[in-house]
Amino acid sequence: MNYTGLIIGAVVFLSIGICHPVTIKLEYYFGRKGWWVFFVTGLISTTASLLVENYIVSTILGAFAFSCFWGIGEVIKQEKRVLRGWFPENPERNAYYEQKRKGLNNQCPKTK
């Protein structure tokens, strides 16, 4: 039997599962400016994927790299979720969120 697909699938599933809470925590503590953590991790994983000779490890590293690249967009979306009240905001960054909310309210046209 060939377990390669199952191994890669399980690791990709775990990779996505790890990136989700990291995205939430990263936005909580650093806001959307923390996107670079995912970018650097993705670049390192991409480079490692290209250099590793074992195709299973290379595939896993490549999948992890693109999970990290996906995380960049999720950090930005997470900030919007926090502004909508779907996730808790960091009380230490309250002024930042209030400023963002004012900016969002000013962008929406007022209707009567």
C-alpha positions in Angstrom: 0.0 0.0 0.0 1.0 3.6 -0.7 0.4 5.9 2.2 2.0 9.0 0.6 -1.2 10.7 -0.3 -2.7 10.1 3.2 0.5 11.4 4.9 0.5 14.6 2.7 -3.2 15.1 3.2 -3.0 14.8 7.0 0.0 17.2 7.2 -1.8 19.7 4.9 -4.9 19.4 7.1 -2.8 20.1 10.2 -1.0 22.9 8.5 -4.3 24.7 7.7 -5.5 23.9 11.2 -2.3 25.5 12.7 -2.5 28.6 10.5 -6.1 29.4 11.5 -5.5 30.1 15.3 -2.1 31.7 14.4 -3.9 34.1 12.2 -6.3 35.1 15.0 -3.6 35.6 17.5 -1.3 37.4 15.1 -4.1 39.9 14.4 -5.0 40.2 18.0 -1.5 41.2 19.1 -0.1 42.9 16.0 -3.0 43.8 13.8 -2.8 43.5 10.0 0.8 44.7 10.1 1.8 41.2 11.3 1.2 39.8 7.7 4.9 39.7 7.1 5.3 36.8 9.6 3.3 34.6 7.2 5.1 36.1 4.2 8.6 35.3 5.6 7.6 31.8 6.8 6.1 31.2 3.3 9.3 32.3 1.5 11.4 30.1 3.8 9.1 27.1 3.3 9.1 27.7 -0.5 12.8 27.8 -0.6 13.2 24.7 1.5 10.6 22.9 -0.7 12.8 23.6 -3.7 16.0 22.4 -2.0 14.8 19.2 -0.3 15.3 16.1 -2.4 12.7 13.9 -0.7 9.4 14.5 -2.7 7.1 13.9 0.3 8.9 16.4 2.5 9.2 18.8 -0.5 5.4 18.5 -1.1 4.6 19.1 2.6 6.9 22.2 2.7 5.3 23.6 -0.5 1.8 23.0 0.9 2.8 24.7 4.2 4.2 27.6 2.3 1.0 28.2 0.4 -1.0 27.9 3.7 1.2 30.7 5.0 0.6 32.8 1.9 -3.1 32.2 2.3 -2.7 33.4 5.9 -1.7 36.9 4.7 -5.1 37.5 3.3 -6.7 35.9 6.3 -4.9 38.4 8.7 -6.5 41.2 6.7 -9.9 39.6 6.7 -9.5 38.9 10.5 -9.2 42.6 11.1 -12.5 43.1 9.4 -14.1 40.4 11.4 -12.8 42.0 14.6 -14.2 45.4 13.5 -17.6 43.8 12.9 -17.5 42.4 16.4 -17.3 38.7 15.3 -14.0 38.2 17.2 -12.7 39.9 20.4 -10.5 42.9 20.0 -7.3 43.5 22.0 -8.2 46.2 24.6 -4.6 47.5 24.3 -5.3 48.4 20.7 -8.8 49.9 21.2 -7.7 53.3 19.8 -6.5 51.6 16.6 -9.9 49.9 16.2 -11.9 53.0 16.9 -9.9 54.9 14.3 -10.5 52.2 11.8 -14.3 52.2 12.6 -14.4 56.0 12.1 -12.7 55.5 8.8 -15.1 52.8 7.7 -18.1 55.0 8.7 -16.8 57.9 6.8 -16.4 55.8 3.6 -20.0 54.7 3.6 -22.4 57.1 2.0 -25.2 58.3 4.3 -28.7 57.4 3.1 -32.0 59.0 4.3 
